[in-house]
Amino acid sequence: MNWKTVAAAAALAGIALGSVMAADGTHDARIGMMKQIGGAAGSLSAIAKGTKPYDADAVKAALTTIATTAKAFPDQFKPGTETGDEEASPKIWENMDDFKARAAKLSTDAETVLAQLPADAAGVGAALNTLGGNCGGCHQLYRIKKD
């Protein structure tokens, strides 16, 4: 078995674990899902910066993780879960339609990049700029920054 197969299997296992964690809508499940997206973005960033070689399978796995996790993320913010989370702004529940639309855009953008898979590190970097803009915009509005 080669390392690409192992990496793809690990990514898919992470998606499956995220689905299990995502079932309860707790702070820990939310953090777990954000860590999945962050880890996937980190993999893409390493390729874009050239610290890791371009690997189409790794790019596919990262984009799949982002698309899948972003799609499921808003389901973790059901009514009644707005207390006890020090990072999630109450604005999420006040503007749920916008919050869901932003998550859907991230998912759709990741799926679009996946369908037109970047062929090199520069393409991964361009895709990461788009995806990162989605993440940053949502974090500015809906994440409480810790000191």
N, C-alpha and C positions, 0 to 999 in steps of 0.2 A: 504494500500500500504506500502510495507516495504522500508527501506532506500536503499537497493541494487537496487531496481527498480527505485527509484528516482535518484540515482547516475548514473545509466545506461542511463536514459532518459536525464539527464543533459549533459552527455558526447555526446550523439547523437545530442542534440540541439546545442552543441558547434561545432560539425562537420558541421552541416547545416549552422550555422552562419559563420563559416570559409569559406564555399563555396561561400556564398554571398559576404563576404568581399574580397575574393580572386579574384573577377571578374575584379577589376580595375587595379591591378598591381602597386598600389601606395606604398609609404613607409609605410603608416599606415596599409595597407593590409598585407604587408610583416611582419611587426612587430606583427600583430595580429596572423598570422599563426605561427610565431616562439613562441609566447606566448602559443599557443595551444600545441605545441610540448613540450615546457618547462613545462607546467602544467601537461601534461601526464607523462613526465619523473619524475617530482616531486612526483606524486602519486606512481609511481613504486619505487622510491627511499625510500619513507616512508615505504612501505611494506618491501623492502629489508633490511632496517635498523631496522625494528621491531617497529617503532613508530606508525604504523597502522597495524592491523591484516591482514593476508593474506585473500584476497577476490577475488575469480576467476572472478567475474563479473567486479570488478574494474580493474583488470589486463587486461581483454579482452577489456574493454572500452579504457583504456590508449593505449594499443597496436594498436587498431583500429584507434584511433586519430593520432598516429604517422605515421602509414602506409598510411593513406588517405591524411594527410596533406603534408607529404614529397613528395608524388607522384605529388601533385598539385603545390607545391612550386616553381619549376623552371619556371612555366608559368607566374610568376609574374615579370620576368626579360626580358621582350620583348625589342627589339631594340628601342631606344629612351627613355627608362626609367632609363638610367644610370646616369643621373644628379639629383642633389638635395637629394641624399640619403647619409647621413654621415656615415652609418655603412656598406653599401654594397660596397665592393672593385670593382674597374673597372676590376679587374682580372676575375670577373664573366663573363662579356661580352666577354673578350678576350679568355677565356677558357670554353665556354658554354658547350661543349660536356662533359668535365670533371665534371663540376658543375652538369649537369643533371645526369651523371652516379653516382655521389656521393649521390644525392637525391634518385635516384632509388635504390641504395644499401641499404640505410636506410629504405626505404619503404619495400623492399624485405626481409630484415633481420627482421623487425617488423612482417611482415606476416608469416615468418618462425617460429618465436617464438610463434605467435598466434596459428599457426597450431599444435605446440607441446607445448601447454600451460604449463608453469612452475607450479608445484604442491605445491610449498612452497616458503617461503621468500628467501631461498638460491638460488633457481632456478630463481626467479625474479632478484636477484642481479647479477647472471651470465649473464642473458639476458641484463640487464641494462649496464653491462660492454661493451658488444658488441655494443649496440646501442649508448652508450655514446662515444665510440671510433669513430663511424661514425660522430657524431655531432662535436666532437672536431677536427677531421681532416679537416672537411669542414670549421669550424670557423677559424682555423689557416690560411688557404689559402685565404678565401673569405670574412672574416669579418674584418672591420676596428675597432680596439679597441678604445673605448672612454676613455679619461683620467679621 
